[in-house]
């Protein structure tokens, strides 16, 4: 029997990404984007159910195992378990469902600045997130942090910055991650926001807000029409914005340092999360993609 689209935990998300530099110069852009939420246990069923979608083979829209984690095509689940161990967390936090939020490959090309791994324990309870970050210099790094109160949203986490992403920033300060997790309801919204700060204050805010669409052929076509050639646009956009920043006088670091280590252990922020839970305006900002 053919899978029905709404039977999948996997989904397409269409929305917008915004990027605001607060200092040392003000710079802002926002673009349409499509992303996929890929349940690792559903991959074979997904490519069987959706025309034009493939896993580890060429297809108009696809998912390639080697684009993520160990970047060699080996088990993503084993890699996630290993990252938890390195970060000092219980590997059992990745014993249940694992879902990746990322941009799909388009026409064989893949580039994804960030992949968010949603990890669940054996009981299906959200337990940890891995924020896998890449830059255009071929470096990648994993920021791993627990979810200590999964029923309380948005989830908030913090990690020290240990890898260059933009060559216009130094490698100091830290990231505050704020996540409204995916929900199974059609049309529901999820969001991710990253605030980068150092001793001088807030330097950058990047956010994604997306609306859930079913993982079906029709859902995929709608997402592609919303944001065609998404990975191509991402890599071109990064270089266009870099040129604009250079013209604004920012100093360019031609050879950013590679990551200091493969994994950075982060922390949950229960106090801040509790405050947001009681402040409806904060949640509305996240779902609307508004930057602070």
Backbone as JSON, one array per atom type, in Angstrom:
{
  "sequence": "XXXXXXXXXXXXXXXXXXXXXXXXXXXXXXXXXXXXXXXXXXXXXXXXXXXXXXXXXXXXXXXXXXXXXXXXXXXXXXXXXXXXXXXXXXXXXXXXXXXXXXXXXXXXXXXXXXXXXXXXXXXXXXXXXXXXXXXXXXXXXXXXXXXXXXXXXXXXXXXXXXXXXXXXXXXXXXXXXXXXXXXXXXXXXXXXXXXXXXXXXXXXXXXXXXXXXXXXXXXXXXXXXXXXXXXXXXXXXXXXXXXXXXXXXXXXXXXXXXXXXXXXXXXXXXXXXXXXXXXXXXXXXXXXXXXX",
  "N": [[0.85, -1.19, 0.0], [0.53, 2.21, -0.84], [2.16, 4.9, 0.8], [0.4, 7.42, 2.56], [0.63, 10.99, 2.29], [0.27, 12.44, 4.72], [0.94, 10.56, 6.56], [3.56, 10.57, 7.14], [6.21, 11.51, 9.34], [8.16, 13.14, 8.43], [8.51, 16.21, 6.56], [7.9, 19.05, 4.38], [9.07, 22.39, 4.6], [8.2, 25.69, 4.05], [9.18, 29.05, 3.83], [10.74, 31.93, 5.21], [14.05, 33.22, 5.46], [15.89, 35.3, 7.57], [18.44, 37.73, 8.08], [20.34, 39.64, 10.09], [22.8, 41.94, 10.69], [23.97, 43.58, 13.44], [26.15, 45.01, 14.31], [29.62, 45.52, 13.43], [28.64, 47.26, 11.51], [25.42, 48.09, 10.21], [23.42, 45.69, 8.63], [21.15, 44.0, 6.55], [19.19, 41.29, 5.29], [16.62, 39.35, 3.68], [15.16, 36.29, 2.56], [13.19, 34.03, 0.54], [12.73, 30.56, 1.3], [13.04, 26.99, 1.14], [12.85, 24.09, 3.13], [13.62, 20.79, 4.28], [12.27, 18.42, 6.56], [13.64, 15.62, 7.64], [13.03, 12.4, 8.51], [15.05, 9.92, 9.71], [14.32, 7.25, 9.81], [12.46, 6.99, 7.86], [13.44, 7.2, 5.29], [13.7, 5.41, 3.04], [11.0, 4.93, 2.44], [10.17, 7.5, 1.81], [11.43, 8.19, -0.65], [10.26, 6.32, -2.23], [7.64, 7.1, -2.25], [7.47, 9.7, -3.24], [7.64, 11.35, -6.21], [10.44, 12.33, -8.09], [12.05, 12.76, -5.94], [14.98, 11.71, -4.3], [17.19, 9.52, -2.49], [20.51, 9.52, -1.76], [21.17, 9.32, -4.43], [21.2, 10.67, -7.79], [18.76, 13.13, -8.3], [16.02, 15.39, -9.01], [15.25, 16.72, -6.63], [16.71, 16.05, -3.53], [18.21, 14.0, -0.92], [21.29, 13.58, 0.55], [23.27, 11.37, 2.23], [26.01, 11.72, 2.75], [26.29, 14.45, 2.92], [26.02, 15.23, 5.49], [26.75, 15.04, 9.05], [29.26, 12.68, 9.56], [30.13, 13.03, 6.99], [30.87, 11.14, 5.13], [29.17, 9.28, 4.17], [28.56, 7.26, 5.93], [26.79, 5.79, 8.77], [24.34, 7.97, 9.99], [22.99, 7.95, 12.37], [24.76, 6.61, 14.1], [26.79, 8.5, 14.12], [25.52, 10.69, 15.36], [25.04, 9.63, 17.92], [27.67, 9.34, 18.74], [28.49, 12.04, 18.83], [27.0, 13.0, 20.98], [28.17, 11.57, 23.07], [30.81, 12.57, 23.01], [30.27, 15.17, 23.73], [29.65, 14.85, 26.35], [27.15, 13.91, 27.02], [24.39, 11.63, 27.59], [24.41, 8.88, 25.47], [22.06, 7.57, 24.99], [20.16, 9.46, 24.54], [19.87, 9.69, 21.86], [18.63, 7.4, 21.02], [16.13, 7.04, 20.04], [13.8, 8.41, 17.69], [15.3, 10.25, 15.02], [15.5, 13.31, 13.46], [16.25, 15.42, 10.74], [16.57, 18.81, 10.0], [17.0, 20.59, 7.16], [18.3, 22.1, 4.14], [17.33, 20.65, 1.05], [19.16, 18.74, -1.45], [19.41, 20.18, -4.68], [18.92, 19.51, -8.0], [21.23, 17.96, -7.98], [23.08, 19.51, -6.59], [24.43, 20.51, -3.5], [24.39, 22.5, -0.61], [24.45, 23.51, 2.65], [24.08, 25.76, 5.12], [23.37, 25.34, 7.82], [22.36, 22.51, 9.64], [19.85, 21.21, 11.58], [19.61, 18.86, 14.03], [17.14, 16.93, 15.39], [16.87, 15.15, 18.18], [15.65, 12.23, 19.81], [14.71, 10.34, 22.73], [14.44, 6.84, 23.72], [11.79, 6.65, 24.41], [10.55, 8.41, 22.78], [10.67, 11.07, 23.47], [11.66, 14.43, 23.0], [15.1, 15.12, 23.27], [17.66, 16.24, 22.8], [19.5, 18.63, 20.81], [21.4, 18.92, 17.83], [23.28, 21.33, 16.39], [24.47, 21.6, 13.41], [26.94, 23.19, 11.79], [28.12, 24.83, 8.85], [30.67, 26.36, 6.8], [31.67, 28.37, 3.94], [34.23, 27.65, 3.4], [34.74, 25.05, 3.61], [34.75, 23.99, 6.16], [33.25, 22.39, 9.01], [31.14, 22.07, 11.89], [29.9, 20.87, 15.02], [27.46, 21.82, 17.32], [26.31, 20.84, 20.32], [23.59, 20.32, 22.43], [21.52, 19.76, 25.33], [17.94, 19.16, 25.72], [16.13, 20.12, 28.28], [13.57, 20.52, 29.24], [11.27, 19.49, 27.49], [8.53, 19.92, 27.0], [8.11, 22.57, 27.34], [8.09, 25.35, 25.41], [9.43, 28.21, 23.63], [12.38, 26.19, 22.93], [15.49, 26.83, 24.44], [18.96, 27.33, 24.04], [22.51, 27.47, 24.64], [25.8, 28.03, 23.33], [29.33, 28.27, 23.2], [31.08, 30.04, 20.66], [33.06, 28.38, 18.32], [33.97, 28.06, 15.77], [34.85, 29.7, 12.75], [32.4, 31.27, 10.81], [31.36, 33.43, 9.2], [33.73, 35.34, 7.38], [33.95, 37.91, 8.22], [33.69, 38.21, 10.88], [35.17, 37.67, 14.12], [36.35, 34.78, 15.98], [34.98, 34.63, 18.53], [32.96, 35.0, 21.51], [29.51, 33.86, 21.71], [26.72, 31.67, 20.86], [23.2, 32.02, 21.04], [20.6, 29.88, 20.85], [17.28, 29.64, 19.76], [14.41, 27.81, 19.57], [11.39, 26.95, 18.08], [9.86, 24.01, 17.98], [9.19, 21.55, 15.33], [5.8, 20.68, 14.57], [3.26, 18.14, 14.2], [0.97, 18.91, 12.83], [-0.67, 19.83, 9.85], [0.21, 22.76, 8.08], [1.17, 24.0, 10.34], [3.6, 26.01, 12.12], [7.16, 26.32, 12.44], [10.22, 27.46, 13.98], [13.52, 28.81, 13.96], [15.99, 30.57, 15.64], [19.04, 32.34, 15.81], [21.12, 34.06, 17.87], [23.99, 35.9, 17.89], [26.49, 36.83, 20.07], [29.06, 38.81, 21.65], [31.49, 40.16, 23.95], [30.96, 42.78, 23.42], [28.29, 42.95, 22.92], [25.13, 42.29, 21.2], [25.65, 41.02, 18.03], [24.73, 39.76, 15.71], [21.73, 38.49, 14.24], [20.11, 35.68, 13.11], [17.47, 34.06, 11.45], [14.92, 31.57, 10.85], [11.71, 30.95, 9.68], [9.16, 28.73, 9.08], [6.45, 27.15, 7.29], [4.61, 24.2, 7.63], [4.34, 21.63, 5.21], [2.93, 18.78, 3.53], [4.9, 15.79, 3.09], [4.96, 15.03, 0.14], [4.53, 14.44, -3.39], [3.13, 16.6, -4.52], [3.36, 18.43, -2.41], [6.13, 18.8, -2.41], [6.54, 19.94, -4.96], [5.15, 22.34, -4.65], [6.75, 23.53, -2.68], [9.15, 23.82, -4.09], [8.38, 25.61, -6.09], [7.88, 27.77, -4.48], [10.44, 28.42, -3.6], [12.65, 28.14, -5.76], [15.58, 26.28, -6.87], [17.02, 26.28, -4.41], [19.44, 25.7, -2.98], [21.39, 26.59, -4.75], [20.75, 29.31, -4.83], [21.39, 29.94, -2.23], [24.22, 29.69, -1.96], [25.1, 31.53, -3.87], [23.9, 33.83, -2.86], [25.23, 34.15, -0.39], [27.81, 34.94, -1.19], [27.22, 37.28, -2.59], [26.2, 38.92, -0.55], [28.48, 39.03, 1.02], [30.15, 40.55, -0.61], [28.8, 42.99, -0.49], [29.14, 43.61, 2.21], [31.91, 43.9, 2.31], [32.17, 46.15, 0.72], [31.06, 47.94, 2.42], [33.07, 48.41, 4.12], [34.01, 46.51, 5.96], [36.49, 44.5, 7.53], [38.09, 41.83, 5.91], [38.72, 38.43, 6.51], [40.87, 36.47, 5.04], [41.68, 33.78, 5.26], [40.04, 31.99, 7.22], [40.32, 30.57, 10.5], [40.37, 27.03, 11.06], [37.93, 24.88, 12.76], [38.35, 24.6, 16.33], [37.86, 22.2, 17.55], [36.0, 19.12, 17.07], [33.46, 19.01, 18.19], [31.29, 21.06, 20.1], [30.15, 21.4, 23.31], [27.05, 22.44, 24.4], [24.62, 24.22, 26.44], [21.4, 23.89, 28.01], [18.93, 26.45, 28.5], [17.11, 26.98, 30.94], [15.98, 29.03, 32.55], [15.67, 31.33, 30.93], [14.05, 30.15, 29.04], [11.77, 29.57, 30.5], [10.91, 32.16, 31.06], [10.23, 33.04, 28.49], [8.13, 31.32, 28.0], [6.07, 32.38, 29.45], [5.57, 34.71, 28.21], [3.71, 35.79, 25.78], [4.2, 37.53, 23.62], [6.84, 37.13, 22.9], [6.86, 34.56, 21.79], [5.18, 35.03, 19.61], [6.81, 36.76, 18.13], [8.81, 34.98, 17.32], [7.41, 33.19, 15.64], [6.63, 34.89, 13.66], [9.0, 35.58, 12.61], [10.4, 37.83, 13.43], [13.12, 39.94, 14.18], [15.04, 40.64, 17.08]],
  "CA": [[0.0, 0.0, 0.0], [1.31, 3.44, -0.93], [2.04, 5.76, 1.98], [-0.27, 8.7, 2.43], [1.54, 12.07, 2.68], [0.14, 12.85, 6.11], [1.4, 9.49, 7.44], [4.98, 10.78, 7.4], [6.69, 12.53, 10.27], [8.92, 14.05, 7.57], [7.67, 17.26, 5.98], [8.54, 20.2, 3.75], [8.79, 23.68, 5.23], [8.43, 26.85, 3.2], [9.13, 30.26, 4.64], [11.75, 32.96, 4.93], [15.22, 33.34, 6.31], [16.31, 36.69, 7.73], [19.82, 37.83, 8.56], [20.56, 41.03, 10.47], [24.02, 42.3, 11.41], [23.72, 44.76, 14.25], [27.41, 45.72, 14.5], [29.97, 46.95, 13.57], [27.79, 48.03, 10.61], [24.07, 47.51, 10.08], [23.21, 45.05, 7.33], [20.0, 43.11, 6.67], [18.55, 40.73, 4.1], [15.73, 38.22, 3.91], [14.87, 35.57, 1.32], [12.34, 32.85, 0.64], [13.52, 29.34, 1.43], [12.38, 25.73, 1.43], [13.68, 23.15, 3.87], [12.99, 19.51, 4.54], [12.45, 17.74, 7.83], [13.84, 14.25, 7.19], [13.09, 11.37, 9.54], [15.99, 8.92, 9.21], [13.65, 5.95, 9.72], [11.48, 7.02, 6.77], [14.07, 7.6, 4.05], [13.34, 4.52, 1.92], [9.59, 5.15, 2.12], [10.01, 8.82, 1.22], [11.78, 8.2, -2.06], [9.3, 5.46, -2.94], [6.33, 7.76, -2.3], [7.52, 11.04, -3.83], [8.3, 11.41, -7.52], [11.43, 13.39, -8.21], [12.86, 12.84, -4.74], [15.84, 10.55, -4.17], [18.13, 9.44, -1.38], [21.84, 9.02, -2.15], [21.25, 9.16, -5.88], [20.83, 11.93, -8.43], [17.33, 13.39, -8.48], [15.79, 16.84, -8.99], [15.31, 17.12, -5.22], [17.19, 14.86, -2.87], [18.91, 13.97, 0.36], [22.52, 12.8, 0.44], [23.8, 11.07, 3.55], [27.37, 12.24, 2.88], [26.27, 15.89, 3.16], [25.76, 15.49, 6.9], [27.45, 14.24, 10.04], [30.66, 12.33, 9.27], [30.4, 13.47, 5.61], [31.46, 10.06, 4.34], [28.11, 8.34, 3.79], [28.32, 6.25, 6.96], [25.56, 5.92, 9.55], [24.1, 9.24, 10.66], [22.59, 7.66, 13.75], [25.97, 6.33, 14.87], [27.51, 9.76, 14.3], [24.8, 11.49, 16.36], [25.31, 9.03, 19.22], [29.04, 9.68, 19.08], [28.57, 13.45, 19.19], [26.49, 13.14, 22.34], [29.19, 11.05, 23.99], [31.93, 13.52, 23.05], [29.8, 16.36, 24.44], [29.4, 14.51, 27.74], [25.73, 13.6, 27.23], [24.01, 10.22, 27.5], [24.12, 8.47, 24.09], [20.67, 7.11, 24.9], [19.31, 10.55, 24.09], [19.68, 9.53, 20.41], [18.22, 6.03, 20.77], [14.82, 7.04, 19.39], [13.69, 9.07, 16.39], [16.22, 11.33, 14.67], [15.03, 14.06, 12.3], [17.17, 16.48, 10.33], [16.01, 19.96, 9.3], [18.07, 21.1, 6.31], [17.93, 22.31, 2.74], [17.61, 19.46, 0.24], [19.93, 18.92, -2.69], [18.6, 20.55, -5.83], [19.6, 19.19, -9.27], [22.53, 17.38, -7.69], [23.96, 20.42, -5.86], [24.07, 20.64, -2.09], [25.11, 23.33, 0.35], [23.52, 23.81, 3.73], [24.82, 26.44, 6.19], [23.09, 24.74, 9.12], [21.43, 21.4, 9.77], [19.44, 21.01, 12.97], [19.25, 17.48, 14.32], [16.21, 16.77, 16.49], [17.1, 13.83, 18.74], [14.64, 11.75, 20.76], [15.11, 9.15, 23.46], [13.73, 5.61, 23.36], [10.36, 6.86, 24.66], [10.06, 9.38, 21.83], [10.69, 12.41, 24.05], [12.79, 15.25, 22.52], [16.13, 15.04, 24.29], [18.83, 17.06, 22.51], [19.65, 19.17, 19.46], [22.73, 19.14, 17.28], [23.31, 22.39, 15.38], [25.64, 21.3, 12.58], [27.18, 24.43, 11.06], [29.15, 24.79, 7.81], [30.99, 27.62, 6.13], [32.01, 28.21, 2.53], [35.64, 27.28, 3.3], [34.82, 23.6, 3.76], [34.77, 23.59, 7.56], [31.97, 22.09, 9.64], [31.26, 21.95, 13.34], [28.66, 20.48, 15.69], [27.14, 22.37, 18.63], [25.4, 19.84, 20.9], [23.03, 20.79, 23.7], [20.34, 19.0, 25.75], [16.63, 19.78, 25.93], [15.82, 19.63, 29.62], [12.12, 20.61, 29.49], [10.76, 19.45, 26.11], [7.15, 20.39, 26.89], [8.11, 24.03, 27.44], [8.66, 25.95, 24.22], [10.49, 27.7, 22.77], [13.59, 25.66, 23.55], [16.61, 27.76, 24.38], [20.26, 26.72, 24.3], [23.66, 28.37, 24.44], [27.09, 27.39, 23.1], [30.42, 29.16, 22.81], [31.44, 29.95, 19.25], [34.39, 27.79, 18.16], [34.33, 27.96, 14.36], [34.5, 30.82, 11.89], [31.37, 31.09, 9.78], [31.59, 34.59, 8.34], [35.09, 35.88, 7.48], [33.9, 39.29, 8.7], [33.61, 38.16, 12.34], [36.17, 36.87, 14.81], [35.85, 33.54, 16.56], [34.8, 34.81, 19.97], [31.55, 35.12, 21.87], [28.72, 32.64, 21.75], [25.43, 31.61, 20.18], [21.97, 31.68, 21.73], [19.68, 29.23, 19.94], [15.89, 29.62, 20.19], [13.74, 26.9, 18.62], [10.01, 26.46, 18.18], [10.05, 22.75, 17.26], [8.15, 21.13, 14.38], [4.6, 20.02, 15.05], [2.75, 17.27, 13.13], [-0.23, 19.45, 12.2], [-0.49, 20.48, 8.55], [0.11, 24.21, 8.15], [1.78, 24.54, 11.55], [4.87, 26.69, 11.88], [8.31, 26.12, 13.31], [11.18, 28.53, 13.78], [14.86, 28.74, 14.53], [16.69, 31.85, 15.68], [20.39, 32.3, 16.37], [21.68, 35.36, 18.24], [25.43, 35.83, 18.14], [26.93, 37.91, 20.95], [30.34, 38.76, 22.34], [31.54, 41.1, 25.08], [30.46, 44.09, 22.97], [26.84, 42.91, 22.8], [24.52, 41.53, 20.11], [26.28, 41.31, 16.75], [24.01, 39.21, 14.55], [20.55, 37.65, 14.44], [19.68, 34.95, 11.92], [16.27, 33.3, 11.81], [14.12, 30.89, 9.84], [10.34, 30.62, 10.05], [8.59, 27.96, 7.99], [5.13, 26.53, 7.42], [4.67, 22.77, 7.3], [3.61, 21.07, 4.08], [3.12, 17.33, 3.57], [5.99, 15.22, 2.29], [4.31, 14.4, -1.0], [4.97, 15.02, -4.66], [2.52, 17.92, -4.62], [3.97, 19.3, -1.41], [7.47, 19.14, -2.85], [6.45, 20.87, -6.09], [4.78, 23.64, -4.1], [7.92, 24.09, -2.0], [10.12, 24.21, -5.11], [7.87, 26.83, -6.71], [8.05, 28.84, -3.49], [11.86, 28.8, -3.53], [13.38, 27.28, -6.7], [17.04, 26.22, -6.83], [17.29, 26.89, -3.11], [20.85, 25.61, -2.59], [22.14, 27.48, -5.63], [20.52, 30.68, -4.37], [22.06, 30.14, -0.94], [25.66, 29.91, -2.13], [25.27, 32.8, -4.58], [23.52, 34.9, -1.94], [26.29, 34.35, 0.6], [28.9, 35.7, -1.79], [26.72, 38.62, -2.91], [26.15, 39.69, 0.7], [29.87, 39.26, 1.43], [30.64, 41.69, -1.39], [28.18, 44.2, 0.06], [29.8, 43.91, 3.48], [33.25, 44.39, 1.99], [32.02, 47.53, 0.23], [30.75, 48.79, 3.58], [34.31, 48.67, 4.84], [34.37, 45.51, 6.95], [37.75, 43.81, 7.27], [37.89, 40.45, 5.45], [39.74, 37.48, 6.93], [40.94, 35.64, 3.84], [41.84, 32.37, 5.6], [39.53, 31.77, 8.58], [40.87, 29.42, 11.2], [39.46, 25.87, 11.15], [37.4, 24.69, 14.12], [39.29, 24.15, 17.34], [37.55, 20.81, 17.86], [34.89, 18.66, 16.27], [32.18, 19.15, 18.89], [31.21, 21.99, 21.22], [29.03, 21.1, 24.19], [26.26, 23.59, 24.81], [23.77, 24.05, 27.61], [20.02, 24.36, 27.96], [18.75, 27.7, 29.26], [15.76, 26.83, 31.47], [15.43, 30.27, 33.09], [15.22, 32.14, 29.8], [12.95, 29.48, 28.38], [10.6, 29.76, 31.35], [10.44, 33.52, 30.88], [9.56, 33.13, 27.2], [6.88, 30.57, 28.05], [5.03, 33.21, 30.05], [5.53, 35.96, 27.47], [3.18, 35.47, 24.46], [4.75, 38.37, 22.56], [8.1, 36.55, 22.46], [6.55, 33.46, 20.88], [4.67, 35.61, 18.37], [7.95, 37.25, 17.37], [9.5, 33.86, 16.7], [6.62, 32.64, 14.56], [6.57, 35.87, 12.58], [10.36, 35.79, 12.1], [10.86, 39.17, 13.77], [14.4, 39.99, 14.88], [15.15, 41.59, 18.18]],
  "C": [[0.89, 1.25, 0.0], [1.07, 4.32, 0.29], [1.25, 7.01, 1.64], [0.66, 9.8, 2.92], [1.48, 12.41, 4.16], [0.55, 11.75, 7.09], [2.87, 9.65, 7.81], [5.21, 11.79, 8.52], [7.54, 13.55, 9.53], [7.98, 15.06, 6.94], [8.55, 18.24, 5.21], [8.15, 21.45, 4.53], [9.14, 24.8, 4.25], [8.29, 28.1, 4.06], [10.2, 31.24, 4.23], [12.89, 32.85, 5.93], [15.61, 34.81, 6.38], [17.68, 36.71, 8.4], [20.09, 39.3, 8.84], [21.87, 41.17, 11.24], [23.76, 43.61, 12.13], [24.97, 45.62, 14.41], [28.52, 44.91, 13.83], [29.27, 47.84, 12.55], [26.45, 47.33, 10.54], [23.91, 46.93, 8.68], [22.1, 44.01, 7.49], [19.6, 42.55, 5.3], [17.58, 39.63, 4.53], [15.35, 37.61, 2.57], [13.89, 34.43, 1.6], [13.23, 31.61, 0.68], [12.6, 28.15, 1.59], [13.37, 24.84, 2.17], [12.9, 21.86, 4.04], [13.26, 19.05, 5.95], [12.48, 16.25, 7.51], [13.98, 13.31, 8.38], [13.96, 10.23, 9.01], [15.35, 7.54, 9.05], [12.68, 5.88, 8.54], [12.12, 7.15, 5.39], [13.7, 6.72, 2.86], [11.9, 4.74, 1.48], [9.39, 6.49, 1.44], [10.32, 8.8, -0.28], [10.87, 7.29, -2.88], [7.97, 6.18, -3.16], [6.32, 9.06, -3.09], [8.31, 11.03, -5.13], [9.27, 12.59, -7.56], [12.29, 13.58, -6.98], [13.68, 11.56, -4.61], [16.76, 10.67, -2.98], [19.42, 8.8, -1.87], [21.9, 8.61, -3.62], [20.83, 10.48, -6.51], [19.31, 12.0, -8.59], [17.13, 14.9, -8.46], [15.85, 17.42, -7.59], [15.74, 15.89, -4.44], [17.83, 15.1, -1.52], [20.12, 13.07, 0.19], [23.12, 12.62, 1.83], [25.16, 11.72, 3.78], [27.43, 13.75, 3.04], [26.23, 16.23, 4.65], [26.65, 14.63, 7.8], [28.89, 13.97, 9.68], [31.09, 12.69, 7.86], [31.08, 12.39, 4.77], [30.44, 9.0, 3.93], [27.83, 7.27, 4.82], [27.11, 6.63, 7.82], [25.44, 7.26, 10.26], [23.68, 9.03, 12.11], [23.82, 7.39, 14.62], [26.76, 7.61, 15.11], [26.85, 10.6, 15.39], [25.06, 10.95, 17.76], [26.72, 9.37, 19.68], [29.2, 11.13, 19.49], [28.06, 13.69, 20.6], [27.53, 12.69, 23.36], [30.34, 12.03, 24.13], [31.55, 14.76, 23.86], [29.47, 16.09, 25.9], [27.96, 14.2, 28.06], [25.5, 12.1, 27.06], [23.71, 9.85, 26.06], [22.69, 7.98, 23.89], [19.72, 8.2, 24.47], [19.06, 10.48, 22.58], [19.22, 8.12, 20.06], [16.85, 5.93, 20.09], [14.86, 7.71, 18.02], [14.74, 10.16, 16.24], [15.69, 11.99, 13.4], [15.97, 15.21, 12.02], [16.39, 17.56, 9.59], [17.15, 20.58, 8.49], [17.5, 21.41, 4.93], [18.22, 21.03, 1.96], [18.6, 19.78, -0.87], [18.98, 19.29, -3.81], [19.42, 20.35, -7.09], [21.04, 18.75, -9.02], [23.47, 18.26, -6.88], [23.48, 20.56, -4.43], [24.98, 21.59, -1.34], [24.11, 23.77, 1.4], [24.27, 24.46, 4.88], [24.59, 25.85, 7.57], [22.09, 23.61, 8.97], [21.12, 21.24, 11.25], [18.97, 19.58, 13.14], [18.35, 17.46, 15.55], [16.31, 15.33, 16.99], [16.04, 13.49, 19.79], [15.17, 10.53, 21.48], [14.24, 7.96, 23.07], [12.22, 5.74, 23.57], [9.75, 7.89, 23.71], [10.04, 10.81, 22.34], [11.88, 13.2, 23.48], [13.84, 15.4, 23.62], [17.32, 15.96, 24.06], [18.75, 17.57, 21.07], [21.12, 19.2, 19.09], [22.58, 20.22, 16.21], [24.6, 22.2, 14.59], [25.84, 22.46, 11.61], [28.29, 24.23, 10.03], [29.46, 26.19, 7.34], [31.41, 27.34, 4.69], [33.47, 27.83, 2.32], [35.83, 25.78, 3.52], [34.9, 23.11, 5.19], [33.36, 23.27, 8.03], [32.18, 21.84, 11.12], [29.9, 21.63, 13.94], [28.57, 21.11, 17.07], [26.02, 21.5, 19.22], [24.9, 20.33, 22.25], [21.76, 20.0, 24.04], [19.07, 19.85, 25.72], [16.14, 19.27, 27.28], [14.33, 19.69, 29.95], [11.4, 20.64, 28.14], [9.34, 19.97, 25.95], [7.05, 21.91, 26.91], [8.82, 24.62, 26.22], [8.54, 27.47, 24.3], [11.64, 27.11, 23.57], [14.71, 26.67, 23.39], [17.89, 27.05, 24.8], [21.36, 27.74, 24.06], [24.91, 27.53, 24.2], [28.12, 28.45, 22.74], [30.76, 28.95, 21.34], [32.87, 29.41, 19.13], [34.79, 27.6, 16.71], [33.98, 29.26, 13.65], [33.38, 30.42, 10.94], [31.53, 32.2, 8.76], [33.03, 35.06, 8.49], [35.12, 37.33, 7.93], [33.71, 39.37, 10.22], [34.78, 37.36, 12.89], [35.51, 35.63, 15.4], [35.78, 33.68, 18.08], [33.31, 34.91, 20.25], [30.83, 33.79, 21.85], [27.39, 32.8, 21.05], [24.31, 31.32, 21.19], [21.0, 31.14, 20.7], [18.28, 29.24, 20.55], [15.08, 28.87, 19.15], [12.29, 26.68, 19.03], [9.96, 25.19, 17.35], [8.92, 22.44, 16.28], [6.99, 20.45, 15.09], [3.98, 19.23, 13.91], [1.56, 17.82, 12.36], [0.09, 20.14, 10.88], [-0.69, 21.98, 8.68], [0.7, 24.83, 9.39], [3.13, 25.15, 11.23], [5.93, 26.28, 12.89], [9.28, 27.26, 13.05], [12.49, 28.21, 14.48], [15.45, 30.13, 14.52], [18.03, 31.69, 16.37], [20.83, 33.74, 16.62], [23.15, 35.15, 18.57], [25.87, 37.06, 18.91], [28.39, 37.7, 21.35], [30.34, 39.81, 23.44], [31.01, 42.48, 24.7], [28.95, 44.12, 22.82], [26.37, 42.07, 21.62], [25.1, 41.97, 18.77], [25.44, 40.88, 15.57], [22.8, 38.41, 15.02], [20.19, 37.01, 13.11], [18.48, 34.1, 12.31], [15.62, 32.67, 10.59], [12.75, 30.64, 10.43], [9.7, 29.91, 8.86], [7.26, 27.35, 8.32], [5.18, 25.11, 6.89], [3.78, 22.43, 6.11], [3.88, 19.57, 4.03], [4.27, 16.87, 2.68], [5.35, 14.36, 1.2], [4.86, 15.02, -2.27], [4.4, 16.42, -4.82], [3.13, 18.89, -3.62], [5.36, 19.73, -1.81], [7.45, 20.14, -4.0], [6.07, 22.27, -5.61], [5.94, 24.32, -3.41], [8.96, 24.58, -3.0], [9.66, 25.49, -5.81], [8.02, 28.02, -5.78], [9.49, 29.34, -3.47], [12.66, 27.88, -4.44], [14.88, 27.37, -6.53], [17.57, 26.76, -5.5], [18.77, 26.81, -2.72], [21.74, 26.49, -3.47], [21.99, 28.93, -5.18], [21.28, 30.95, -3.07], [23.54, 30.46, -1.14], [25.94, 31.21, -2.87], [24.97, 33.96, -3.64], [24.58, 35.19, -0.9], [27.41, 35.21, 0.04], [28.47, 37.13, -2.18], [26.7, 39.48, -1.65], [27.56, 39.97, 1.23], [30.46, 40.45, 0.68], [30.07, 43.0, -0.86], [28.85, 44.6, 1.37], [31.2, 44.46, 3.26], [33.19, 45.84, 1.51], [31.63, 48.48, 1.36], [31.96, 49.0, 4.49], [34.7, 47.65, 5.88], [35.66, 44.79, 6.54], [37.47, 42.34, 6.96], [39.05, 39.58, 5.91], [39.84, 36.41, 5.84], [41.06, 34.16, 4.15], [41.35, 32.16, 7.04], [40.14, 30.53, 9.21], [39.87, 28.27, 11.17], [38.95, 25.71, 12.57], [38.47, 24.19, 15.08], [39.09, 22.68, 17.68], [36.3, 20.42, 17.1], [33.52, 18.91, 16.87], [32.31, 20.22, 19.97], [29.97, 21.66, 22.03], [28.35, 22.38, 24.61], [25.42, 23.26, 26.03], [22.35, 24.47, 27.29], [19.91, 25.6, 28.83], [17.35, 27.71, 29.86], [15.16, 28.12, 31.99], [14.87, 31.13, 31.98], [14.03, 31.49, 29.13], [11.67, 29.66, 29.19], [10.03, 31.16, 31.19], [9.69, 33.67, 29.55], [8.21, 32.42, 27.22], [5.74, 31.43, 28.6], [4.86, 34.54, 29.31], [5.04, 35.69, 26.05], [3.81, 36.29, 23.35], [6.06, 37.8, 22.03], [7.84, 35.4, 21.49], [5.99, 33.99, 19.57], [5.79, 36.15, 17.5], [8.64, 36.11, 16.65], [8.72, 33.34, 15.51], [6.47, 33.6, 13.4], [7.96, 36.14, 11.99], [10.89, 37.16, 12.4], [12.14, 39.1, 14.54], [14.34, 41.0, 16.0], [16.19, 42.66, 17.86]]
}
